[in-house]
């Protein structure tokens, strides 16, 4: 059963070595993410499952290793799962592993990557399955909102982006499962919102759990919507 969740974005710039000189600009976001992860770890969850986007579906149950080599940084992170190397983590999950490392996590951890084009029905069903992996499951959900909030954003300016992000932030802060399940895959893709698929996994996992949500962070640095939320 799902007992807690932390929702965080996963830009590689969260890792100070990757951000380099820009690291101080994201310190408020980094602090909010770590606070949410620490609350998740304190929830009593017996198993933590990372859920993030990936080019294809993937599951890590016996460890996994991630790196930031593609950004010119020789930094390696591992899931806290008994020291097993495992296959390479998807980039979003590598950021999650870094957050767990920074928070001093020792709880057994699995990871799951979901493709951006997965249907809501499939994602909701996956979430329901993840919630049954242990008596007390915690999810670390990795993904952000629209990347089209300004002319300097990665996806340039789209007039729909602000409204999309406002509804996503509201739903995450209120633990509104129906609203998250209703997010449109096509619109989400057009707005480059990589959180849509992981958020719908969360919505499936939280069915019947009676969790409450709290929004910790809602800003759009670099024209990208970043939200941090805690569910308990």
N, C-alpha and C positions, 0 to 999 in steps of 0.2 A: 504494500500500500504506500502511496506517496504521502510523506509526512512534511516535506518542505521542498522549496525550490529557490534557486537564485537565477535571475535573468540578467545577463550582461552582454554588451557588444563584444566583438572580438577583433578589432583592428590590431594589426601587429604593432602599431605605435604605442600600445599599452605597455609593451616591453621597453624599458628605458634604453637598453642597448640598441634597439632598433630605432627608437625615436631620436636618439642622440641629442643634439642641441635643442630639439623641440620637446623634449621630455617634460619640462616644467609646465608647458601649456596644457597637458592632459592630466596633471596631478589630481585635480578634483574628480575626474572620471575614474582614474586609477584607484583613488581612495574609496570611492563609492563601490566599485567592483569588489575590492578586497573586503569591505565591510559586509557586503552581501554574501560573499563566499564564507567568511568566518561565521556568520549567522547560520548558514546552511550546515556547516560542519558541527555547530553546537546543537543542532536539532535532535540529535540522537539517532540519525539515520545510520543503518547498518551497512548500506551500500550507496555509493554515490555514482550516478551515471551522467557522464558528459553527453550533451546532445548539440551538435553543430552541423552546419552545412558542409557538403563535400561534393566533389565531382561525380561521385557514385556512392551508393549505399555501402556502408562498412561497419563492422562491429569489432570492438576490441574487448576481450574478456580476460585475457591473461597478460596484461601489460601492453605497453606501446611507447614508442619514442617519437618525439617531435623535434624539429629544429627550425632555426630561423636563418639558415644558410642562404636561402633565396634572397634575403634582404642584406646580404653581405656581412652577417653577424654569425660568429662561430659559437652559437648558444644552443645547447641541447636540453630538453626537458623530458621527463618520464612520468607516466601515470604511477601513482602510489599503490602498486599492486604486487608487492613482493619482489621487486627488482627484475622481473622478467622483461626482456627487451621488447619482443613483439614487433609487429610491422609498423611502418611509419604512420604517424597520426596525420589526419587531414589538417590543414593550416588552422582552421577555426579551433580544432580540438587541442592543437599545440598551445594556443593562447590559454585555453582552459586549464591545461596541465601546468602552465606557468603560474596562473593564479592560485591553483591548489598548492603548488610548491611554496609560493610566497606566504600563503596562509598556514603553512606547516601541516598540511593534511597527511593523515596516516590511515584514514578509512579506506577499506577496499573499494576500488574504483573500476568501473567499466566505461566504455565510450562508444558512441554511436554516431555515424555520419549519415546525413540524409540529403539526397539531391534536391536542388532548387525546384525541379519540375514535378516532384512527387505530389500526388493528389491529396486533398485534405482527408478524404476517407482513409487512405492508406496511412497517413501520418497519425490520425486520431487512433487508429487501431494499433499502431506501433506503440504509441504512448501507453495505451491500456496494457499492453504486454510488458512494457518496462516496469510499470507500477507493481507487477506481480512477481518481480524477480527476488524480492525479499520482503520480510514483514514490515520493515521500515526503509523506504527508498527515498533518497534525495536526488533531485535533478539539478545539474548546473547547465543552464540553457544558454547557448552562445549564438548571438545574431543581433543585427541592428535594423534600424528603420530605413527610410528612403535615402538614397545617395543623390538626391536631386533637389536639394533645398536652396541652392544658390547658383549663380552663374559660374562660380569657381568649384562647385561640387564635381565629383567624378562623373556624374551623369548629367551635368548641366542643370539648369533650372526647369522644373516642371510644376505647373500651377497646382497639380493634384497632391504634391508631396506633403505640404504642410498639413492638409486635412487628413491624409492617410496616417501621418505620424501622430497627430493629435488623438485620433481614435485608437491607434495601437498603444500609445502611452496610457490612455485612459483604461483600456482593457487590461493591460498588464498591472496597473496600479490597483484595479478593482477585482482582479482575478476573475474576469468576465469570460468564462469558457466559451459561451456561445459566440461572443464577438470575435474572439481569436479564431474559432473554427470557421467563421464566415469570411475571413480575409481572402480576397480574390487572388488566386495564383497568377493570373495574367497581369493584373494591375501591379501586383507586388514585383513581378519580374521587370515590368516596364519601369518601375521606380527604383529598381535595384535594391530592394529591401531583402537582405539575406536572412532576416530573422523570421520570415513568414513560416517556413517549413519547421524549424525548431520550435517556434511558439505553438504550432498546431500539435506537435508531439506532446508538449506540455499540457495543452488543453485536453488531450486524450488521457494522459496519465492522471490528471487531477479530477476526473469524473468521479463523483461520490466521495471525494476526500474531504470536502468541506473546508478548504483552505481559504484564508484571507490574504489579500495582497497589499503591498505598500510600495509606492514609487519612490525611489531614492534619488534618481537623476533623470533629467529630461532636457537635453541640450543638443545643438547641432553644430559642433565644431567642424570646420572644413566643409560645411554644407551637408553633413551626413547626420541623420537622426540617431542618437545614441540614448538608450534607456537602460536603467538599472532598477530592478524590482526584487523584492523579497516576498515569498509566499510561505505562510506557516499556518 
